[in-house]
Amino acid sequence: MDALLIHRSTEEGEKKKMNKFRSIVCLVAIVAVSLSEACIFTTKQHIILLRDMKSSNKPVKVHCHSENDDNFDDQWLQGSERYEQTFCENAFWRSTKFTCNLWWDEEIREFVAFDEKTDYKTKLMIWYIREDGIYNTHDWATPAVKKYDWIVIDDADAQYPIIKY
């Protein structure tokens, strides 16, 4: 009888230890996810691509991705629509980099929308998509500066096919 009580007591102790261990693992996982979402050790960055075309009603196709395998769905911007992405920088390696591809009519542009190595002091990257090129500013009050021209695609360029509307 005493051996049975000792065995049950040991089993209950082991169950309590396992439950404590599971609780600790869950707590650590919740804290880790919360810290990564809150950008505790890094800066939260915000990229905005704004279609700012006055004379064209053709849509702009936007595709952005990061070097860390974040690959976002294509977006089609019309009128003055915008594409937005918010993210945390890489806490240890300064390696966060977002590249975007834009297709408009028979033109294309690939550009780095955010590179942590050069843009780490900025919290906001605003890119204006205009008929004559791509413009950039870091706040809504400062006039945007032209950074990129469009590249005209011809039918022979298989890497960047022309979009048929």
C-alpha positions in Angstrom: 0.0 0.0 0.0 2.8 2.4 0.9 4.6 1.6 -2.4 1.4 2.4 -4.3 1.0 5.8 -2.5 4.7 6.7 -3.2 4.2 5.7 -6.9 1.1 7.9 -7.3 2.8 10.8 -5.5 5.8 10.5 -7.9 3.5 10.4 -10.9 1.6 13.5 -9.7 4.9 15.3 -9.1 6.1 14.4 -12.6 2.8 15.7 -14.1 3.1 19.0 -12.2 6.7 19.4 -13.5 5.5 18.7 -17.1 2.7 21.2 -16.7 5.1 23.8 -15.3 7.5 23.1 -18.2 4.7 23.5 -20.8 3.5 26.7 -19.2 7.1 28.1 -19.3 7.5 27.1 -22.9 4.2 28.8 -23.9 5.1 31.9 -22.0 8.5 32.2 -23.7 6.9 31.7 -27.1 4.3 34.4 -26.4 6.9 36.8 -25.2 9.1 36.1 -28.2 6.3 36.7 -30.7 5.2 39.9 -28.8 8.8 41.3 -28.8 9.2 40.6 -32.5 5.9 42.3 -33.4 6.6 45.3 -31.1 10.0 45.9 -32.5 11.5 46.1 -29.0 15.1 45.9 -30.1 14.7 47.5 -33.5 12.9 50.3 -35.3 9.5 49.8 -37.0 9.8 50.9 -40.6 7.0 51.9 -42.9 7.1 51.9 -46.8 4.4 53.6 -48.9 4.2 53.5 -52.7 1.7 56.0 -53.8 0.4 56.1 -57.4 0.6 59.8 -58.3 -0.2 59.9 -62.0 -2.2 62.8 -63.3 -2.5 62.0 -67.1 -2.7 58.2 -67.1 -5.5 56.0 -66.1 -3.6 52.8 -66.6 -2.9 50.8 -63.4 0.5 50.2 -61.9 1.4 46.6 -60.9 3.4 46.5 -57.7 5.4 43.5 -56.4 7.6 43.8 -53.3 9.8 41.3 -51.5 12.5 41.2 -48.9 15.8 39.3 -49.0 14.6 37.5 -45.9 12.1 35.6 -48.1 9.1 37.8 -47.3 7.3 37.7 -50.7 4.1 39.8 -50.8 1.2 39.5 -53.2 1.0 41.6 -56.3 -1.1 44.8 -56.0 -2.7 46.8 -58.8 -2.8 50.5 -58.0 -5.3 52.8 -59.8 -6.2 56.4 -59.2 -4.3 57.6 -56.2 -4.2 54.2 -54.4 -1.2 53.2 -52.3 0.7 50.1 -51.4 1.9 50.0 -47.8 4.2 47.6 -45.8 5.2 47.9 -42.1 8.0 45.8 -40.7 10.7 45.6 -38.1 14.4 45.8 -38.9 16.7 42.9 -38.4 17.9 43.4 -34.8 21.4 42.0 -35.2 22.7 42.1 -38.8 21.3 45.3 -40.4 20.3 43.2 -43.3 16.6 44.2 -43.9 16.2 45.1 -47.6 12.9 45.5 -49.5 13.0 45.5 -53.3 10.0 46.5 -55.4 9.1 45.9 -59.0 6.7 48.3 -60.8 5.0 47.7 -64.2 3.1 50.4 -65.9 2.0 50.4 -69.6 5.2 49.3 -71.5 7.6 50.4 -68.7 9.1 48.8 -65.7 11.3 49.8 -62.7 12.9 47.6 -60.1 14.3 49.5 -57.1 15.3 49.1 -53.5 12.5 50.7 -51.5 14.3 50.2 -48.2 17.9 49.1 -47.3 18.6 49.0 -43.6 22.3 49.6 -44.2 21.6 53.1 -45.6 18.0 53.9 -44.5 18.2 52.8 -40.8 17.7 56.4 -39.5 14.4 56.7 -41.4 11.1 55.4 -40.1 9.1 56.3 -43.2 9.9 55.8 -46.9 7.4 57.4 -49.3 7.7 56.5 -53.0 5.6 58.5 -55.5 4.9 56.6 -58.7 4.7 59.2 -61.5 4.6 59.2 -65.3 8.2 60.5 -65.5 9.7 58.2 -62.8 9.8 57.2 -59.2 10.3 59.9 -56.5 11.2 59.5 -52.8 10.8 61.5 -49.6 11.0 60.6 -45.9 8.0 62.7 -44.7 4.8 64.2 -46.1 6.1 67.8 -45.8 9.3 67.5 -47.7 9.1 67.6 -51.5 9.9 64.2 -53.1 13.1 63.9 -55.2 13.3 61.9 -58.4 15.3 58.7 -57.9 14.5 56.5 -60.8 13.4 56.8 -64.5 11.1 54.2 -66.0 12.7 51.6 -68.2 11.0 50.9 -71.5 10.4 47.2 -72.2 10.4 45.8 -75.7 8.7 42.6 -76.8 12.0 40.8 -77.0 12.7 41.2 -73.3 11.4 38.0 -71.7 12.5 38.9 -68.2 10.0 41.7 -68.0 7.0 40.9 -70.2 4.7 43.8 -71.3 1.5 43.9 -69.5 -1.5 43.7 -71.7 -4.5 45.7 -70.5 
